[in-house]
Amino acid sequence: MAWETVIGLEIHAQLATRSKIFSGASTAYGAPPNTQACAVDLGLPGVLPVLNAEVVRMAAKFGLATHSTVARRSVFARKNYFYPDLPKGYQISQFELPVVQSGHLDIDLEDGTSKRIGITRAHLEEDAGKSLHEDFHGETGIDLNRAGTPLLEIVSEPDLRSAGEAVAYMKKIHTLVRYLEICDGNMQEGSFRCDANVSVRPVGQEAYGTRAEIKNINSFRFVERAINFEVERQIELLEGGATVVQETRLYDADRQETRPMRSKEEANDYRYFPDPDLLPLELDAAFIDAVAATLPELPDARRDRFSHDYGLSRYDAGVLTASRELADFFEQTVENAGGEGKLSANWVMGELAGRLNKEGREITASPVSPALLGGLLRRISDGTISGKIAKQVFEAIWAGEGDADTIIERKGLKQITDSGAIEQSVRDVLAANPGQVEQYKGGQEKLLGFFVGQVMKVTQGKANPGEVNKILKRLLLE
């Protein structure tokens, strides 16, 4: 039987506020356990939550960027369950009336087409604490530093049909929240993670199959592996005559498999009801308009502009706009390179990216700034140095030896553009290789590359390659 996969993602983006959603406690990462959990986070008697206005602005920003409805009125609810890392016995979240509703995002597929993925909702909620098992020898430690950390839970429609589509969608959301500066996207620190709801159904069937939810996946690679394993597991069950149980599962990265965690709860199991300590959240048009005025140029619009303004392919423009920091670096490089868009793109994605990857650096930690790289590219475009020599200059800039002009002057790397000097070098090479000259004239035109190499060797790579080619072709016809 042919099977169709149906996937919906619930992405949890930690909002980039300095304090928590309902208290003034710090959200800074890496503090000693239980040093950033105040009385509100611990749910001590007599305390009251106070909503952080910044999380509302961030949620509205996301809603506007995803063509969603930013609700004029939304309500916080209590989601009741009992777990050691939830000291209050309930989590403050939004249920029936979320702040962001009914949006969409377009993703690019491997075949070059795009697909629209619906966003059901994005709601505000507080994070729970963290259970620690590794260092307690049969016991569990509880760190409540994360309790009360603000989250935006972004729930997609079940529009995804493969693990590849799910990863593409998750990456698109990751890029977007970083562009909007509402989440740092740090997956290692738990700032960006997702739950995947996965089911399968026979091709052509409209009704959804029974889904399993895979919890807390914190890397793109693990999302792909977890979904692929789960799809195979469910198909094997159904084809063997068994049924899929609705449950919550965990992904084991070491074994590359999912395993049961608990039976899947329904909404009524959580006994949602409006939080009596929090008023409904009401937003007026002026607030929403003010948030809209702060929106940056979004990734898709920036990609299209890069393609149009700099003559880049859609793919290259997509790579350069995958992060706001990279896109900013590229544009500043173009400005310093005198508008050389394609040359800048080639160097940013090539030489610079390769060196950054080799040393495990982010673009924001590059020793070569946009001004330094742009200055180097100016000297390529005006013929001062060749592309080959430019790589030597780049290495020197990376090592902190100065800007391109200083290095070129100090090391005597300026390109030879004097036609007379180049012609003399060409004549010397031809005179030293009479056999190859005869072979070339006999029809072996591939030897032109040999002659070019010899001239560049004689001139220590300083001769203008275009001029060398032109003079060689003229002299070889004599």
N, C-alpha and C positions, 0 to 999 in steps of 0.2 A: 504494500500500500504506500502511496505517496503522502507525505506528511508536510504540514505547514507549521512553522514556528510562529508563535505570538509572544511578543515581549513588551513589557512596560517597565520603565525605570522610575524609581523614586530617588532623586539625588538630594543629598543633604549638603548644603553649602554653609559653612560657618561664616557668619557675617563679621566683617572686619572692624568691629567696634573695640574700643579700649575697655569698656565695662560690659557687664552682662545684661541680659534682656530685661530683667526685673530687679536688678540690684546694682550697687556701685562697685562690686568686687571686680578685680582685674581679670581679663581674659588672656593675659600673657602666657605663652607656652613655656613649659619646662620648669615651672616652680616646684619646690618640694611638695610631696603629697599633702593635701588638705590644708594648705596655707592660703588658698585663694577661694575659700568657701565661707561666706558670711552667714549670718543668722537667717537671712531670707533664703539663701540657697539650701540651707540645711532644714528648712521648714520648721523652725522653732516656733513654739506657741506665741501668738501675739504679733507676729510680723505680717506686713502687707507688701505685695509686689507693686512696684511702680514702673510703668512701661518706659523703656529707653526710646526716645523720639527718633534717634538715628537709625534704629533697625526698621522703623516704618518708612523712612526716606529711602533706605536701601531696597526694601521690598518693592516700593512703588517704582523705583528706577528700573528694577528687573522687569516688572510688569510692562512698563512702557517700551522697553527694548525688545520685548517678545510679542508685541502686538496684542497684548492681553488687556482685559478690563481690570482697571484698578478700582476695587470696590469702594464706594463712598461710605459703606457701613460694613464692618466685619466684626466678628465676635470671638473672644478667647474662651476656650472650653477646658474642662479638666478631663484628662484621659487617665482613667484609674487602673492601675495595676501595681502589683507588689513585687519588688525586686530589691536586692540589697543596695544597689547603687542609686536608688530613687528614694531618698529619705522621707519625702512628703507622702509617698504612697500614691501620688498622681503626678502627671506631667502636664504643664500648661501648654496647650497647643490651640490650633483652630480646626474646626470640624465642618459644620454645615455652611458657615459663611466665612471663607478665607479672604485674605486681602487681595490676592491676585487670582483671576479666573479666566479661562477660555482664551488661550493664546496659541502661538505656533512658532516653529523654528524650521528653517530649511537646511537639510544636510546634503553634502555632496557624496555621491556613490562612486564605487570603483569604476563603473562603466562610463563615467563622465556626466551622468544625469544627476538631477537633484530630486529630493523627496521631502515633502512637507510632513513634519511630525507635530501632532497636536499636543499642547500643554494643557492638561485638565485644570491644574491649579498650582499655586505656590503659596504656601502658608507659613506663618511665623510660629516658632515653638522654641522651647528651652531644651537644651541637651541634658542627658542624665550624667551621672558620674561614670567611673570606669572600674570594672572588676579586674583585679590583678591576680594571676595564678602562679606565675613562674617561680617567684622567690619565697613562697610561703609553705612549701613542703606539706601538701595535703590540705592546706587552708587557703582562704581567699582574702586578699587585701582589697580595701575599698578606698579609692582616691576620688574625692568629691570636687576637685578643682574644676572639672568640666561642667559640673552641675550648674545650670542656669546660663550656660554659654548660648548666645543667640544663633539659631539655625533658620535657614530658609529651605523648606522641603519642597522640591520641584517635582511634581508628579506628571509624567507623560501619559498620553493616551496609549492604548495597546497597539500602536501603529508600526512598531519595529518588527521586522521579519527575519532577522539573522543577527548573530553575534557581531558581525562586521558593522551592521547598521547601528546597533546599540553603542558600540565603541565610537562611531562617528558622531552620534548624537551627544554622547557624554563629553567628548572632546570639544564639541561646539559650545555646550553649556559652560565647560571649563574656561574656554577662551573668552566667552562673553562676560562671565562674572569677574574675570580679571580685568578686562577692558573697562568695565563699569566701576572697578575698584571697590567692589562690595565684598570680595572674598579673595584671600591670597592664593587659593587653589592648592595649598600644600597638602598633598595626599599622604605623605609620610607622617605628618603631624595630625592627620585626621580632619583637616579643614574641609576636605572635599571627598565624599564617599557616596556609595549608592547601594540600594537594594534592588535586585532584579526580580521581577515577576515573570516566570517562564511557564508556558504551556505549549502543547502541540495539538493539532487537530487534523483530520483527513483533509486533503486538498479539496476545496469546493464546499466544505461544511461551513455554515455561518456561525453556529454556536461555538463558543470558546470551550476549550478543554479545561480540565482541572489544573489549576496553577500551583506551582511551588514558589515560595519567595526565598531568594538567596540573600542573606543579610550582610551588610557592612563590608562591601568589597571596595578596596582602597587603591586599586591601580587599573589602568586601562587593559593591561595584559591579563590580569586576573579576571576582569569582567568577561573578556572574550573566552578564556578557558573555562570559567565556571558555567557560562551559558551553554557552550558547546557540550560540556560533559552532561549537564542537566537535560539537554535536548535528547542526547543519545540514551540516557537513562530512562526517560519517559517513553521514548519510542520502543525501547527494548521491553519495558513493562507491558505496554499496550499490545505489542505484537506477540507477546507470550501469553496473552489472555488475562493478565492482571489489570489492576486499576491504579491510577495515580492518586495518591493521598494528598489532600490540601494541607500543606505544612510549611513551617519555616525551616530552612536549611542553612548550614554554614559551609563556606568553601574552604577546603583544606589545601593550601598552596603547595605543601610538601608532597602530598599524595595526588594532587591535581584532581580532586573529586569533591563532590558535595555530600554532606551527611546530615541526617535529621537533627534538628535542634529542639523543636516543640511543635505541637499541632497549631495550625494557623488560626489565630483569633479573628473573629468578626467584629465589626464596629460595636455591636451591642454588648460584646464581652467586656469592652472598656467602660461601659456606662458613662458615655460622654454627657456632660451637662454644662451650661454656661458657667464660667468662673464667677462666683458672687463677689470676689474681691476686685474685679476689673470691669470697668465700664466698657460698653461697645466702642470700638474704634471708628470714629467718624472723620472722614477727610473731605475737605471742600475743594472746589475747582481751583482756587488760588494756590492751595498746597500742591495739587497735582501739576499745575502749570509751572510752578517754581521748580519742581523736581525735573520736569521735562526740559527746562532751560539748562540743566546741568549735564544732560546726556552728551557723551563724547561722540565722535564719528565712530560708528559701529563697525565690526570686522567685515561684514559683507560689503558695506558701502566703501570702506577703505580698500578692500581688494579690487573692487570694480574701478576705483579711481586710479590705483596703481597700474592696472592694466591699460587704462585709457591714457593717462598722463605720461607714463614712462615706457609704453610699448612692451609691457611684460606679458608673458603667457598667463592664463588663468591659474595654472599650477604654481608658477613662480610667485605670482602675486599672493596666492593663498599661503604659501610657505612663509612669505615675508610678513604677513598679517596674522600669523598664528598666535602671536603674542603682541601685546601693546608695546612692550619694551623693544622687541625686535623691529617692529614697524617704525617706531620713533627713531631708532638707531639708523635704519636704512634711509629714512627721509632726511635726517641731518647729514648723513654721508653724501647724499645726492646734492644737497645744498652746498656743501663744502667742496664737492667735485665739479662745481660749475654746471649742474644740471645733467650730468652723465648718468641717466637712470639705469640703462642696461648694464653698463660697466660696473656700476655700484652694486647692482643685484648679483652679478656674477661673483664679485669679490666677497660680498657679505655672506652669500650662501656657499661659496667655495672655500677660498683660502682662510677667511676669518672663522667660519663655522667649523671647518676641519680642525683648526688649531684649538678652538674653544672646547670642542668635543674631546680632543686628545688630552687636554689638561683638566677636564671635568669642570669647566667654568660656565657660568651663565653669561648672557650677553651684557648684563649690567656690571659684570666684573672684568670686562675686556680691558687689557692693558693698552690696546689700540682704540682710541676714541674715534667718533665720527669725524672730528676735525682732522686728526692725524691720517685716517684712512682716506678721507676726501682729498687731502693735500697730496697724498701718494698718487691717487687716481688722476689728478690734474696733470701730473708729470708724465703719466702714460699717454693721456689724450693729447698733450701738446708736443709729444715726440721727444721729450727730454730723456726718457728711458724706455727700454723695451719691456714687454710683459715679463720676459724671463728675468731681467735685472730687477724688475719691480718686486719679485718674490724675495730676492736678497735684501732689498730695502725694507720690505715688510718684516722680515725676521729681525732686522736691526731695530726697527721701531718697537716691535714686541719686546725686545730685550731692554728697551728704555734708553736707546742711544740718541734719541732726538727725533725731530721731524724729518720728512722726506728730503727737503732741500738741504738741510744740514748734513745728512748722511750721504747724499749724492755728491755733494761738494767735497766732503772730507775723504771719501773713498774713491773719488775720481770715476764715478760710474756714469757720467753723462754720455748719452748716446752719440755716436759719430754720425753726423748728418751731412758732412762735407762730401759731396759726390766725388770729387777728385781723389780724396783719401780712400774712399771706399773702392773706387775703380782700381786704384793701385793694388789694394789688397786682393781684389778679385783676380787681376792679371797675375799676381804672384801665385795664387792658388792654382789657376789654370796651367801656368807654366810648370808647376811642380807635379801635375797629374795629367801628363799628355795621353796616357792610355785611356783614362776615363773620359777625356775630352773626345777622343776618337769614337769611343763606344756611344757617347751621347749623340754625336753627329750621325752615328750609324742607326739611330732610332731608339736607343735606350734612354728615353727622356726622364725616367724615374731617377736618374743620376743627378738631376737638378738638386734634389734634397741633400745629396752628398756634398755637392759644391757649396751649398748654403751653409751646411754644418762646418765645413772647413774654413770658410770665411769668418764665421762667427767665432770659431776657435782662435783664429789668428788675431782677431780684433778683441778677444776676451769678452765676447758677447755684446760689445758696445755699438756695433754697426747697425744702422736702421734696417730691419729685415726687409721692408718693402723696397727700399733702395737697392739692397743687395740682389733681390730677385730680379728687379728691372735691369740692372747692369749685367748680371749673369746672362740673362736671355739675349741681350744685345750682343755681348762679346762672343757667345757661343754660336752666333749666326755668322760671324766673320770668317 
